[in-house]
Amino acid sequence: MIRIVFNGVEHQLSETITLSTLTEKFAPKEQKFAVAVNEQFVPKSLYEETSVQDGDTIELLTPMVGG
């Protein structure tokens, strides 16, 4: 069992998955976002090869409008 914290909520995964798979499940559709794993930005080009590890903290960051 793999435990992660995704946007402040703990989740348990039955197997290792990639950031690509994780964002397909949890990311808002039709909205731009960035991902940080353990407070480190991960470029979208690396989502497919970046595996989510037990204990990772993953934040999905969406742009905000305003000033």
C-alpha positions as CSV (number, residue, x, y, z in Angstrom):
1,M,0.0,0.0,0.0
2,I,1.3,3.4,-1.0
3,R,0.3,6.4,1.1
4,I,0.5,9.9,-0.4
5,V,-0.9,13.3,0.5
6,F,-2.5,15.0,-2.5
7,N,-3.6,18.6,-2.1
8,G,-3.7,18.1,1.7
9,V,-5.7,14.9,1.6
10,E,-4.2,11.5,2.4
11,H,-4.8,8.8,-0.2
12,Q,-3.9,5.2,-0.3
13,L,-2.9,3.6,-3.6
14,S,-2.8,-0.1,-4.2
15,E,0.2,0.2,-6.6
16,T,2.9,2.6,-7.9
17,I,1.6,5.0,-10.5
18,T,3.1,7.8,-12.5
19,L,2.3,11.5,-12.1
20,S,0.6,11.3,-15.5
21,T,-1.9,8.7,-14.3
22,L,-2.4,10.6,-11.0
23,T,-3.2,13.9,-12.8
24,E,-5.6,12.1,-15.2
25,K,-7.6,10.9,-12.2
26,F,-7.5,14.0,-10.0
27,A,-6.7,17.1,-12.1
28,P,-9.5,19.3,-13.2
29,K,-10.4,18.8,-16.8
30,E,-9.8,21.7,-19.2
31,Q,-7.8,23.7,-16.6
32,K,-4.2,24.5,-16.6
33,F,-2.1,23.3,-13.6
34,A,1.4,22.7,-12.4
35,V,2.5,19.9,-10.1
36,A,4.9,19.9,-7.2
37,V,6.2,16.7,-5.5
38,N,7.6,17.2,-2.1
39,E,7.8,21.0,-2.8
40,Q,9.7,20.5,-6.0
41,F,8.2,21.6,-9.3
42,V,7.9,18.7,-11.9
43,P,7.8,19.7,-15.6
44,K,4.9,18.3,-17.5
45,S,7.4,16.6,-19.8
46,L,8.4,14.4,-16.9
47,Y,5.0,13.3,-15.6
48,E,5.1,10.0,-17.6
49,E,8.4,8.9,-16.1
50,T,7.9,10.2,-12.6
51,S,6.6,7.6,-10.2
52,V,4.6,8.5,-7.1
53,Q,6.4,7.1,-4.0
54,D,5.2,6.1,-0.6
55,G,5.1,9.2,1.6
56,D,5.1,11.8,-1.2
57,T,3.3,15.1,-0.8
58,I,1.8,16.2,-4.1
59,E,0.3,19.6,-4.8
60,L,-1.7,20.5,-7.8
61,L,-1.3,24.2,-8.4
62,T,-3.8,26.2,-10.6
63,P,-3.3,29.7,-11.8
64,M,-5.2,32.5,-9.9
65,V,-6.4,35.7,-11.5
66,G,-6.3,38.9,-9.5
67,G,-3.8,41.2,-7.9
